[in-house]
């Protein structure tokens, strides 16, 4: 049994973080569970219609719950957040490498600082290390913790020329000449395309990632997006285990990107 815990980690304690658990018992990877916040994952509140809140991540509790749900130890924890073996105070080698490779495709990295994610990232990395999940910057021994980045991962999954326009808060920038209704319809089409692609990689993704109603509220859109990103994070973790991902960085930090969908 192989299992991956994927986390779309917010850079602050205020915003919720999506969490996904995938497993492979020899019959292929499948999505076992996805939630739109730490609390929802731990409490089995898997509804994406709820107003999810941010909280401080508890790696010990997340791993214990994951082991209980999966019935086996977690092999890789894949997190969308800048991580490093030393405190992050500025852009890292990994950020620059990804931006060099994907910047022209509009998927360069955001610049981390000592304040954001800062201490939150440092504490998360150390907490997972204490649980037996050191940060992996190369083909090290498992289990371990890896940093992932959904935007270039989705480019590879979709064999896309550029970053996919799937962030609901930016729909006005994606389609500035359209009405809000049309923009949402276009966004949902992109979301469904991503879900369909993930289903080919992870059995059960389509059943778990059911799009919200077109007329839903903004926080429901955010909840779905967080869950979707968490599943993408978990998928990248499966690629690492299957030998179809590459680390970009140095011995302090590395961002793992699939080598092709």
C-alpha positions as semicolon CSV with decimal commas, in nm:
position;residue;x (nm);y (nm);z (nm)
1;X;0,000;0,000;0,000
2;X;0,124;0,346;-0,094
3;X;-0,047;0,663;0,029
4;X;-0,002;1,035;-0,036
5;X;-0,136;1,326;0,166
6;X;-0,176;1,640;-0,046
7;X;-0,216;1,982;0,113
8;X;-0,299;2,310;-0,060
9;X;-0,157;2,509;0,230
10;X;-0,263;2,868;0,288
11;X;0,026;3,103;0,360
12;X;-0,155;3,241;0,667
13;X;-0,365;3,095;0,950
14;X;-0,667;3,295;0,832
15;X;-0,747;3,115;0,507
16;X;-0,849;2,747;0,487
17;X;-0,625;2,481;0,335
18;X;-0,748;2,196;0,116
19;X;-0,643;1,841;0,207
20;X;-0,657;1,524;-0,006
21;X;-0,567;1,162;0,061
22;X;-0,487;0,916;-0,220
23;X;-0,388;0,551;-0,201
24;X;-0,268;0,265;-0,419
25;X;-0,321;-0,092;-0,297
26;X;-0,189;-0,239;-0,618
27;X;-0,490;-0,160;-0,832
28;X;-0,391;0,193;-0,926
29;X;-0,411;0,527;-0,753
30;X;-0,747;0,640;-0,619
31;X;-0,873;0,944;-0,436
32;X;-0,987;0,828;-0,094
33;X;-1,087;1,160;0,058
34;X;-1,073;1,535;0,000
35;X;-1,173;1,824;0,225
36;X;-1,162;2,202;0,200
37;X;-0,990;2,270;0,534
38;X;-0,780;2,102;0,802
39;X;-1,076;2,094;1,039
40;X;-1,304;1,942;0,777
41;X;-1,048;1,671;0,697
42;X;-1,002;1,578;1,062
43;X;-1,377;1,580;1,134
44;X;-1,486;1,410;0,809
45;X;-1,687;1,716;0,709
46;X;-1,639;1,674;0,335
47;X;-1,908;1,917;0,220
48;X;-1,774;2,193;-0,003
49;X;-2,089;2,397;0,052
50;X;-1,985;2,494;0,404
51;X;-1,799;2,813;0,494
52;X;-1,460;2,671;0,582
53;X;-1,226;2,851;0,820
54;X;-0,851;2,874;0,846
55;X;-0,660;2,714;1,135
56;X;-0,310;2,619;1,245
57;X;-0,200;2,293;1,080
58;X;-0,136;2,000;1,313
59;X;0,087;1,752;1,125
60;X;0,061;1,489;1,396
61;X;-0,319;1,492;1,384
62;X;-0,330;1,505;1,003
63;X;-0,098;1,205;0,974
64;X;-0,283;1,007;1,239
65;X;-0,617;1,068;1,069
66;X;-0,470;0,981;0,729
67;X;-0,326;0,653;0,858
68;X;-0,663;0,570;1,013
69;X;-0,851;0,645;0,690
70;X;-0,602;0,480;0,455
71;X;-0,524;0,181;0,670
72;X;-0,153;0,226;0,610
73;X;0,132;0,467;0,672
74;X;0,163;0,778;0,454
75;X;0,451;0,755;0,208
76;X;0,470;1,118;0,094
77;X;0,322;1,446;0,212
78;X;0,297;1,689;-0,081
79;X;0,242;2,055;0,010
80;X;0,181;2,363;-0,203
81;X;0,379;2,609;0,008
82;X;0,739;2,731;-0,001
83;X;0,938;2,490;0,219
84;X;1,306;2,483;0,309
85;X;1,554;2,321;0,543
86;X;1,655;2,672;0,652
87;X;1,436;2,976;0,734
88;X;1,299;3,140;0,418
89;X;1,381;3,509;0,391
90;X;1,382;3,567;0,014
91;X;1,342;3,395;-0,323
92;X;1,511;3,057;-0,335
93;X;1,701;2,871;-0,606
94;X;1,390;2,655;-0,656
95;X;1,172;2,964;-0,715
96;X;1,414;3,099;-0,973
97;X;1,444;2,767;-1,157
98;X;1,067;2,722;-1,185
99;X;1,020;3,082;-1,296
100;X;1,290;3,037;-1,557
101;X;1,124;2,724;-1,691
102;X;0,758;2,829;-1,664
103;X;0,759;3,208;-1,641
104;X;0,696;3,251;-2,014
105;X;0,397;3,021;-1,968
106;X;0,263;3,246;-1,689
107;X;0,341;2,995;-1,415
108;X;0,634;3,151;-1,233
109;X;0,642;3,131;-0,854
110;X;0,532;3,396;-0,604
111;X;0,814;3,540;-0,395
112;X;0,822;3,404;-0,038
113;X;0,944;3,629;0,242
114;X;1,035;3,607;0,608
115;X;0,679;3,718;0,689
116;X;0,477;3,521;0,433
117;X;0,472;3,227;0,471
118;X;0,772;3,280;0,699
119;X;0,732;3,122;1,042
120;X;0,429;2,918;0,931
121;X;0,641;2,737;0,671
122;X;0,936;2,690;0,905
123;X;0,719;2,539;1,178
124;X;0,533;2,314;0,933
125;X;0,857;2,176;0,789
126;X;1,000;2,106;1,134
127;X;0,676;1,952;1,260
128;X;0,662;1,704;0,973
129;X;1,030;1,626;1,021
130;X;0,960;1,539;1,386
131;X;0,693;1,299;1,262
132;X;0,945;1,125;1,037
133;X;0,888;1,323;0,716
134;X;1,202;1,522;0,632
135;X;1,195;1,762;0,339
136;X;1,302;1,583;0,021
137;X;1,507;1,788;-0,226
138;X;1,621;1,492;-0,437
139;X;1,563;1,117;-0,468
140;X;1,604;1,058;-0,098
141;X;1,466;0,770;0,106
142;X;1,099;0,762;0,197
143;X;0,880;0,860;0,375
144;X;0,920;1,231;0,323
145;X;0,777;1,577;0,267
146;X;0,785;1,747;-0,073
147;X;0,699;2,093;-0,205
148;X;0,476;2,107;-0,511
149;X;0,325;2,384;-0,724
150;X;-0,010;2,325;-0,897
151;X;0,025;2,574;-1,184
152;X;0,317;2,406;-1,367
153;X;0,185;2,065;-1,259
154;X;-0,143;2,138;-1,438
155;X;0,043;2,260;-1,745
156;X;0,210;1,919;-1,762
157;X;-0,111;1,730;-1,683
158;X;-0,304;1,912;-1,956
159;X;-0,011;1,938;-2,200
160;X;-0,103;2,307;-2,206
161;X;0,087;2,591;-2,367
162;X;0,040;2,812;-2,063
163;X;-0,106;2,833;-1,713
164;X;-0,469;2,721;-1,693
165;X;-0,719;2,999;-1,606
166;X;-0,881;2,822;-1,312
167;X;-0,859;3,069;-1,019
168;X;-1,210;3,203;-0,953
169;X;-1,087;3,531;-0,802
170;X;-0,910;3,613;-1,130
171;X;-1,194;3,533;-1,370
172;X;-1,240;3,903;-1,440
173;X;-0,880;3,920;-1,565
174;X;-0,912;3,600;-1,764
175;X;-1,225;3,711;-1,952
176;X;-1,256;4,090;-1,908
177;X;-1,509;4,141;-2,186
178;X;-1,760;3,886;-2,060
179;X;-2,049;3,909;-1,816
180;X;-2,011;3,755;-1,470
181;X;-2,239;3,469;-1,575
182;X;-2,032;3,387;-1,882
183;X;-1,708;3,416;-1,684
184;X;-1,837;3,165;-1,432
185;X;-1,947;2,929;-1,706
186;X;-1,602;2,945;-1,862
187;X;-1,440;2,888;-1,522
188;X;-1,657;2,581;-1,464
189;X;-1,558;2,444;-1,803
190;X;-1,191;2,471;-1,704
191;X;-1,261;2,310;-1,367
192;X;-1,445;2,020;-1,529
193;X;-1,158;1,971;-1,773
194;X;-0,913;1,950;-1,482
195;X;-1,137;1,706;-1,295
196;X;-1,164;1,487;-1,605
197;X;-0,785;1,483;-1,640
198;X;-0,739;1,398;-1,272
199;X;-0,989;1,112;-1,298
200;X;-0,757;0,949;-1,551
201;X;-0,481;0,957;-1,289
202;X;-0,682;0,904;-0,970
203;X;-0,988;0,683;-0,958
204;X;-1,271;0,856;-0,776
205;X;-1,160;1,211;-0,849
206;X;-1,469;1,289;-1,057
207;X;-1,706;1,150;-0,791
208;X;-1,541;1,354;-0,515
209;X;-1,492;1,677;-0,711
210;X;-1,848;1,756;-0,817
211;X;-1,872;2,114;-0,937
212;X;-2,089;2,351;-0,732
213;X;-2,406;2,507;-0,874
214;X;-2,350;2,795;-1,115
215;X;-2,537;3,026;-0,879
216;X;-2,338;2,931;-0,568
217;X;-2,179;3,179;-0,330
218;X;-1,818;3,293;-0,350
219;X;-1,702;3,094;-0,050
220;X;-1,833;2,777;-0,211
221;X;-1,619;2,850;-0,516
222;X;-1,316;2,895;-0,289
223;X;-1,392;2,569;-0,108
224;X;-1,407;2,377;-0,436
225;X;-1,089;2,540;-0,565
226;X;-0,899;2,455;-0,244
227;X;-1,014;2,093;-0,268
228;X;-0,917;2,078;-0,636
229;X;-0,568;2,213;-0,564
230;X;-0,524;1,963;-0,281
231;X;-0,599;1,677;-0,520
232;X;-0,347;1,819;-0,769
233;X;-0,088;1,828;-0,488
234;X;-0,161;1,464;-0,403
235;X;-0,135;1,368;-0,770
236;X;0,213;1,521;-0,792
237;X;0,308;1,308;-0,492
238;X;0,200;0,997;-0,682
239;X;0,417;1,106;-0,974
240;X;0,718;1,125;-0,743
241;X;0,649;0,772;-0,622
242;X;0,599;0,649;-0,979
243;X;0,924;0,811;-1,096
244;X;0,752;1,062;-1,326
245;X;0,843;1,385;-1,148
246;X;1,159;1,592;-1,117
247;X;1,292;1,813;-0,839
248;X;1,405;2,167;-0,924
249;X;1,618;2,338;-0,661
250;X;1,917;2,271;-0,438
251;X;1,987;2,091;-0,112
252;X;1,782;2,350;0,081
253;X;1,460;2,349;-0,118
254;X;1,313;2,188;-0,427
255;X;0,983;2,209;-0,613
256;X;0,870;1,878;-0,763
257;X;0,707;1,894;-1,106
258;X;0,558;1,603;-1,309
259;X;0,751;1,525;-1,624
260;X;0,432;1,484;-1,825
261;X;0,063;1,391;-1,783
